């Protein structure tokens, strides 16, 4: 009994410390980006429009965030972050995972439409948040941030620090918890559900095949399905470009559903192999710090809602 209680205490401490680390990273990122915006506007003459298009504040924030990860991580931690997965990635699996990501986009889009209907009942709208979530990069610095360094840093934090620490408790908890925190810190009612869904895929990928492959999927989602697709279609009339990109995502999403059905036996075997006791998940979602952060993020996200 004493051993069980000690194990429970250790789990709670590990959960609390990991959530605390992500909160500190989030605050470092947000505050440093905001300070950099003020500096660029005041001392470099950046206009509001130029600041909106620039990725420089976020690149500085990433650098400071990386410094924080360096401080809290030992050599042993780094070996865990980048350790190879349990299985070797195959082209068939990689394409399948890409298609499942596209399914996540379709599901998140439907959730966004549902949220819009709900918020309109109260005279509010999430369309501004949707525009923010789907906006393409308008400068080379923003492209560097959104397509490469942003995904790299997010993978290091959420599929490195968070996933590996929680995997010491339970693999299924690690995937769910890292996906939840990944979605939470997007602070956007439209983007957060999507980030959570793809976070599940990225977490599974990092644990099974290694963080390199979750990074590759992340870059594909941000760059190929985002800026690259926009670049390819930008010469077409906006309506035609929208229909083509929508058709590509819809076909990919449907294919992703087929993939999930095809691999359903393997998914079930994985679930059976990695059982998760109910108290483990309860300890995470009833964590006082997590509840506080979640409520704070909901308030922050609410501030960016537009009125109808």
N, C-alpha and C positions, 0 to 999 in steps of 0.2 A: 504493500500500500504506500509506504514512504517513497519507494522507488518510482511508483506511478505519479505521485504528487510532485516529486522532483522533476520528472520528465515534463509534466504539464507546465510547471513553472519555467523550465528552460525554454519550452516552446513559446510561451507567452512573451518571455524576454526577447527571444529572437525575432518574433513578430513585431514587437514594439520598437526594437532597435532598427529593423529594416524599414518600417513605415516612417520612423523618424528620419532616417537617412534620405529617403525619397522626398520628404517634406523640405529638408534643408536644401537639397539639390534644386527643388522647384523654386524655393524662395531666392536662392542664389541666381538662378536663371532669370526669373522675372525681374528682380530688383536691378541686376546688372544690365539687362536689356533696356529697362526704363531709364536708368542713369545714362547709358550710352546714347539714347535718343535725345535726352536733354543736352548732353555735351555736343552732339553733332548739330543740333539745331542752334545752340547758343554760340558755339565757337567755330563751327565749320559752315555755317550759313545754310544748313539743310532746310528746305521748305517742308511743310507737312506732307505734301505729295511725294517728295523725294524720300522722306523718311518711311512712308508707307510702302514704297517700292524696294527700299534697301534692305539687304540682309545683314549689314554690318553689325547692328546692335545684337543680333542673335548669334553671330559668329563669335563676338566677344563673350557673350553669355555662355556659349558652348565651351570656350577655352577655360573660363572660370569654373564651370561645372565639372570639366575634366580634371582640373586641379583638385577639386574637392574629392572626386572619386579616387584620385591618386593618394590623397591623404588617408582615406579610410580603408584602403585596400593594401593587403600584404602581398608578398610574392606568391604565397600559396593561393590567395584569392584570385590573382591574375591568372594563374594556371587553371583554376576552376572556370573562370570566365571564358577562356578560349579553348578549353579542352575539346577534343573531337567528340562527336556523338557516338551513341551506341551502335548505330548502323551507318553504312555507306550510302550517300545520296546517289540516286539513279535518275536519269533524265525523265523517265516516266513519272516518278514520284514528284520531281520538281515541278513539272508541268501540271500535275494533278493539284499540287498545293497552290500554284498560281491561280488555277480555275476556282478553287475554294475561296481564295481571297476575293475574287470577283463576285462570288455568291454573297460574300459578306457585304460588298458594296451595294448589291441589290437589296438585301435585307435592311441595311442601314438607311437606304433611300426610302424604303417603305415606312420605316420607323420615323424618319424625318417628316414624312407627309402626315403620319398619324399625330405626331407632336404638334404640327402646324394646326391641325383641326382642333386639338385640345386647347392649345394656347389662344386660338382665336375666340374661343368661348369666353375668355377673360380679357379680350381686347388687345392681345399681344400676338407677336409673330416671331418665328425662328428663321425667317427668310434671310435676314442679315447675317445670322450665324452660318446659314447654309452657304451664302456667298463667300464668307470668310474661309470656310472649310474647303471649298472647291476652287478658290482663286488660283490662277497659274502664276508662276514667277515672272516678275516684270523687270528683273535686273540680274546680272551675272552673279552678284553676291547673294541674292535671294535664291537663285537656282542652286548655287553651291551649298547653301544652308538646307534648303528643302529637299534636294535630290540626293545629297551625299552625306554631309557632315551632321545634319540633323538626325537622319536615320542611324548613322554610326553611333552617335552619342546616346540616342534612345535605346538602341540595342545593348550598349554597354551597361546602361543603368537598369533597364527593365528585364532584359534577357541575360544580363551578366550578374550584377549585384543582387537584384531582387530574386530572380529565378533560381540562381544557384544557392542563395541562402535558404530560401523556402524549400528547395528540393531536399535539403538535409532533414526536413520534417516529413514531407510527403510530396511525391511527384505531381499528383493531381492538384493539390493545394498550390504548388509552385506555379502551375500554368494558370489557374483561376486567379490567384492573388496578383501575379505579375500583370495579367491582362486587365484586371480591375483597376489597379493603380495607373497603368498605362492609359486607359480610357479616362480615368478621373482627372488626371493632370492636363488633359486637353481643354478642360473648362469650357466646353461647348456642348449644348444639348443635342446638336446634330452630329458633331464629330466624335464625341465621347462614346456613344454606342458602337459606332463603326470601329473605333480604335480598340474597344474591348473585344469585339468579334475577331478582328485580325490579330489581336494580341493572343487569343487562344491558339490560333494557327502558328504564330511566330514562336510562342512558348513551346508548343509541341515540337516544332521544327528544331529549335535550339537544343532541347533536351535529347532528341532522338538523333539528329544529324549534325549538330554543332552550331555555334553562333554565326559562323560564316554564312551558312545557308539561310538563317533567319534574316541576316543583314541583306543578302541578295534578294530575298522576297520583299523586304521592306523597301529597298531601292527601286525594285520593279514597280511596286505599287505607287510610290511617290513620283518617280521619274517617267516611266513608260506609260502608265495609265493616267498621268497628270500632264506634266510639261511637254513631254515628247509627243503625246497624242495631240495636244493643243497645237504644237508647232507644225505637225504634219497636216492638220486640218484647217489651219488659220487662213489659208488662201481661198477657202470655200465660203459661200454665204453662211452666216451664223446659224440659220435654221437648218441647213443641210449638214453642217458640221456637227450640230447638236444631235441630229437624228442618227448620223453615222456613229458617233461616239456612244450614244445611248444603245444602239443596236449591238455594237461590239461588247459592251458591258453586259447587256441582256443575254446574248448568246454565251458569253463566258460564264455568266452566273448560272444559267441553266445547265451548262456542261459541268460546272462545279457541283450542282445538286446530283447529277448523274454519278459523278466521282464519289460523293459521299455515300450514295446508295450502293455503289459497286464495292466500296471498301468497308461497308458496314460490318461484316464479320470480323475483319481485322481491328476495326475500332472497338468493337465489343470485347475482343480478346484483350486489347490494351487496357480497357476499363476494368476488366476482371482481374488483370494482373496487378494493376495499381489501385487497389481499394483505398478508400479514404474514410477513416472513422468520423462520424458526425461531429464529435467535439473539436476536431482539428479545424474544420471549416467554421464552426461556431466561434472558436477562439479568435479567428481572424476578423470576422464581420462584427463581432461584439467588442472589438478592441476600442477603447475610449478615444485614443488618438485618431484612429481611422474614422470613427463616427464624427469627430470634431472636424477633421479635414474634409470629409465628404459634405457636411453641412456648409462649411465655408466655401467650397468649390461651387455648390449649388447656388449660393448667394452671388458669387462672382459671375457665374454664367447668367444668372437672372438679370444682372445689371446691363448686359449687352443685348437683351431682348428689345425689339422694336415694337412700337404701338401700331395698331391697325388704323 
